[in-house]
Amino acid sequence: MSSLPSSVDVAIIGAGAAGLGAAHALAGSGLSAIVLEARDRLGGRAWTVQASPEVTFDVGCGWLHSADKNSFVAIAKQLGFELNKDLPPWRERAYGNAFPPSERDDFMRAMDAFYERLWQAAQKGKDESGSLSLEVGNRWNPMIDAVSTYVNGCELKDMSTLDWDAYEDTDLNWRVRRGYGALVSAYGAPCPVALNCNVTLIDHSGKRIRIETSQGTLTADKAIVTVPTNLIADETLRFSPPLPSKVDAAAGLPLGVDDKVTLALEDAEAFPKEANLRGATMRTDMGTYHIRPFGQPCIEGFFGGSFARALEDAGEGAIAAQAINEIAGFLGNDIRRKLKPLYESRWARDPFARGSYSHALPGHAGDRAVLAAPVDGRLFFAGEATSPSFFTTAHGARDSGERAGKEVLAAAGQL
């Protein structure tokens, strides 16, 4: 890692996938650059931990979505990371009797019909709430809303229909055996990064940009800002002179919440690998579970939206406790003695994220382009929230960083 210089050509704020993508785009250009990262590690919301000697856990992103268009696929191969191309468990491989096949099939029909109505609404060009596409009185509406909390980090009432339609999903989802966070960190290893360097102010009033950090002040000709939208919206990171259009755009693209937990599973061989567990609970405040991912002796749980926020507010360990209670409700109380909490995320409580990934509020689908637009040929913006079609993803973030890096090179007359 690098120490903080007093002056650089380009300062990149944030060492998540976007900041690292920008750093790679500038490498070899002759421009001096430094990535300023508030955390003590690379990766941002991509983070892999060894939850136990037997369990590798992606605390953040875990799936290479749209794998046939995902730029991290080629990077993984280049860096020697093994890819798992098995089908994801969320539609198939149901385990247990908590969600009988006939009920599950009925739910899937209702959800597919909802998505068709959502698509039809988007074709009309009206940027409305996704909840308006729910069929009035349909008994599966709460569970359809629960799926939205996993996918979007928010309930359908807070999801823009046009933004949903802009997302490009090729329905090909792969995984990284050693962890997606580990891959992003390895990708960033060659980059010049100053860790534990929290940026609080970007002063662009003078000829050079002055950047105030927890390690001191540096100046730069240009800056690429890749921090999560919540930090811009609440002005944890401030601009001088102010940039109200950026603050407003970031506020229209808040980070929803998706939290994950991994539980050690005793006698794991008695359970199928890569199985899905959920119940016909008929409510939105529910979890969904992945049994033995990669064949590991664990169960991963997923919670989203306002329910995930409420569990975070309940304190450390509340997510694991909820998961164990719900799994016991599905499989019987005897399962409790076989489950042990290993690790849980609490992304809304993370001071450098304050959420998981962005969703556009109804009426704000256009804010992604507003946030992405450069300012005065000196300030550039990247991050998953600025991606036009791969927002919410690590590869969308990385690609946006590469785009911002190329914008810097063009402004410097190098493209």
N, C-alpha and C positions, 0 to 999 in steps of 0.2 A: 504494500500500500504506500501511497505518497504522502508527503507532508504538504502543508498548505503553502502555495507560492504567494508572492505579493502581487503578481501580475501574470495574466495569461491572455492569449487571443480569445479563447472560448471557455466559458464556465458552464458546466452542465449540472443542473440541480436535480439530484436524485439518482441513485444507482440501482434502480429497478430495471426491468427489461427495457424500458424506453431510454433511460439514460445510457445504458450499456450499448444499445443499438446506435445511439448518437455518437458515442465514443468510437465505436468501430467504424462508423461512416467517415469520421474525421482522421482516423489513423492513416499515416503516410501522406497526409496532405501538406505537411510542413507547418501547419498551425499548431501552436501549443494549446493543450486542453487539459482540464482537470474536472473530474466528476466529484461533486460535493455530496456526501451521504450522511444523513443524520444518525443512522443506525451504526452498530458496530459490525455489520455484515453487508454483503452484497445481496441483491435479489428483490428487495422490497416485499411485495405481496407474494412473491414466489419464494418459498422457504421449506426446505426439507430438514427434518430432525430424525435422529435415531431414537425413537420413543422407548425402545427396549433393545436388548441384543438381537432379538428376532424380528423386530418390527421397524421398518422404515416408513415414515409418515410425512406426507406433504401437508403442512399446516395451511398453506395457501393453495394456489392452482395445482391441479393434479392431472388434468386431461389435456392432451394435444388436440383441441377441437379443430374441425375442418382440416384434418391431418394432410389431405392432399394439397392444401394451399398454405400449410403452416410452415413458416420459415424456420422454426426450431427443429423440424424434422431433419433437414439437411445438416443443421448445426450439430444435432445429436449424433448423426452418423460420422461427421467429421471429428467429433471429440470422443468417439468410441462409447457412446451411451446406448445400451440395449433398449430397443423399443418393443413394447407389447402391443400387438395388434388384435387381441381378442375383442369380441364384441362387448360393449359395456353392459352392465347388469340391469340398467334401470327399466328396460321394457321386458326383458326376458329373465329366465332363471329365478323365478319367484320361489321362496322357501317358506315352508310352514303353511298353516291353514288360516292365518289371520286375514288373508285376502283371497277368498276362494276363486278359482278360475273363472266361473261364470260372472262373478261380481267384477273381477279384474277386467274381463273382456268388455263388460258394459261400461266401465269407467273409461277404458281406452277409446271406445267409440264416442263417448261424450266429449273426451278431450280432443280427439281428432276433429269432431264437428265444431268445437269451440275454435280451434285454430283455423278452420276454414272460414268461419264467420269473421274472425280477426283479420284474416287476409283480405276478405271482401271489403271490410271496413277501410282497410288501408288503401285499397285501390280507389276509393272515393276521394282520397287526398285530405281527409279531415284528421287533424292531429288530436285525437280524443283519447280518453282513458280506456285501457284495455278491458276494464270491468264491464263496459257497455256491451261487449260482445258475448258476455255470459248469457245463457238461456235462462230467462226468468223462471224460478222455481225448480230448476234442475237439481236433483239431490247431490250431484257430484260437484257442484260449484265450489264448496269449501276445499275439496281436495285439488281441484284445478287451480285454485288460488294458491294452495300449498306448493304445487309444482312451480308456480311463478316465483315464489320466494326462494326456491333453490336455483332457478335459472337466472332470475333478474335481481335477486336480493331484496325484492319488495313485493308487496301485494299488487294485484292487477289495477287497483284504483290509482296507483302511482306510476303506472307504466304507460308511456306514449305508444300508441298504435303504430304511428309512422316510424318511430325509432325501432320498434320490434321488427317491422317489415324490412328495414334497412340492413339488419344483421344477416350476414352470409353464413349459413350453416350447410355444409356439404354432407352432414350426417355421418362423417367418418371421424371416430374418436379413438386415439391411441394413448398409451401411457409410457412413462419412462421408468424402467425398473429401479434405477437408483434414485429416482425422485426428480420431478420437474424443477423444484427449487435448486437441487444440486446441479442440474444442467445449466440453469441460468447463471448460477454462481461461477461455474467453470467457464462459461462464455465470457463472463466479465473479468476473469483472472488476469488477462493481459492489459486491462485498461488502467489508466492512471486515476486512482481514486483516493480521496481523503475521507476516512471514516470518522465517525463521531463528530461530524462537522455540520451542525444544524444551521441552515440559512433562514434568517428572519427578515431581511430587508434587501430588496433590489432597487437601488437608486439609479435611475436612468436619466437624471436631469442634466448631467454634465456630458462632456465629450466622450468620456469613458464611463462604463457602468461600474458602480461601486456596490460590492456585495458584502453585507455584514453577516458573519457567521459566529458560531459559538467558539471558534478557534481564532477569530480575528477578522480583519477586513482584507479583501483583495479587489483588484480592478480587472476588468476585461473589456475587450472590444465588443463582444457579443455574448449572449447567454441563452441557453436552452433550458426551459423550465419543464420539468416532468413530474412534479409532485401531484398527489391525488387532489381531486377537485375540492374536497371538503376543506383542505388547508388553504386553498385560494379563496373559497367562498366566505370562510369566516376570518380571513385575513390574518391567519397565523403566519403566513408568508405575505409580507406587504410590498407594495410597489410605490415608489415615489418618483415622479408624480403618480397619483392613483390611476388605476386602469379599471374604471367601473364596468366597462363592457366585458372584461375578462371575469370580474367578480360575479356579475350577473349570469354570465354563461355557465360558470362553474356551479352556481347555485341551482341552475336548471338541470344540472347533471350530477346530483348527489350520489355518494357511494351508498348502495344498499348493503345489507349484511348477510353473509353466508358464513356460518361457523361449522367447524368439523371437530369430531372427537374420535379418538381411537381407544378401544378397550381391549386389553389382553383377554384371550379366549382359551381357557383351560380345556383339555381334551379336544383340541381343535379338529383332529382327524375324524371325529364323529359328525362334523358338519361339512357341507359341500364347499368347494372353492368357488369364489366369484359369484356368490348367490346374492339375491336381493331380498330384503325383508321390509315389508311395510304392511300396515293394516288398513282395512276399510273403515277409517276412524271418523269420516264425515265431518272433519273440522280442519281448519287451516293450521292451527298450532300443533303440528305433528312433525316427527322426524322420519327420515328414510335411512335404510341401513345396508351396508355392503359387507357381506360375510366373507372373510378370508381373501381380501385382495392380494393378488400375486401368490395365493396359497399361504399367506402369513397367518400365524395364530392370533388373529384379532378380528374385531368387528369395527368398522368405521361408521359413524353416524353423521348425519347432515341436518342442519337446522337453518332456516332462513327468515328474512323479513323481520316484522315486529316481534315475532316469537323469539327469534335469536337474540334480539336486543333485550327482551325481558329476561331471558336466561342469563345474559351477561350481567344485567343489573342485579340479578339475584346473588352474584358473587362467584368467586372461583370455585370450580367443582360442580356448579349447578347444571352445566351442559352434560357432563358425564352422568350425574345422578338422574337427570331426565331420560337420557338414553337407556340406562340400566332399567329404570322403571317401565319404560315403554316396551323394551325387549322382553322383560319378564311378563308383561301383559299379553304379549303375543305368544311366547313360548313356554310360559309357566314359571313359577317362582323358583324352581330348582336351578334355573339358569343363572340366578344371581351369584351363587357361590363360584361360578365359572368365569365371571367377568370382573376385571380389575381396571380402573381408570389408568391410562398411560399419559395421554396428552390431549389438550383441547385448545382450540383457537378462541380468541376473543377480539376479533378485528375491530369492532366499534370502539373498544377501549385502547386500541393501539394508538399512541399519540401521533405517530407519523403516517397513519392511514385513516383512522376513524371510520372505517368501513371496508368493504371487500372489493366491490367494483361498481362502476357507474351505471345508472339508468337514467334515461331522459324522462323528466316529468311530462305529463300531457301538455301539449302546446310548446314543447321545448326541443323537439327533434333537431331543429336547425342550430342548436347551441353547440353541437360538436364542431361544426365548421367555424363558428365564431371563436371558440376557444383555440382552435388550431391555427388561426391566422397570425402571421408575424406582425410585430409592431415596430415601425420605423426602421426596418431592415437590421435591427439590433437584438430584439427580443424574439425568441422563437419558442413554440410550445409543442410538447409531445406528451404521450401517455395514452393508456387505453381509451380514456374518455374522448380523445381527439381522433380516434380511428373512425372512418366513415362507415365501415362494414364489419370490422372485427373487434369492436369495442367489447369490454369485459374479459378479454383474453390476453395472455402473456405475449403471444405472437403479434396481436394487434398493437400492443404497447411497443414491442421491439421494432416493428415495421414503422410505427409513427416516429420513433427516435431516429431511425435511418432517414426518413423523409425530412425531419428537421435538420439533421446533419447536412443533407444535401442542399437544403435551403441556405444554410450558413455558407457552404462552399460557393453557391451561386452568388450570394451577396458579396462574397470576398473575391469574386471574379475568377473562381477556380473551376467553374463548370460551364 
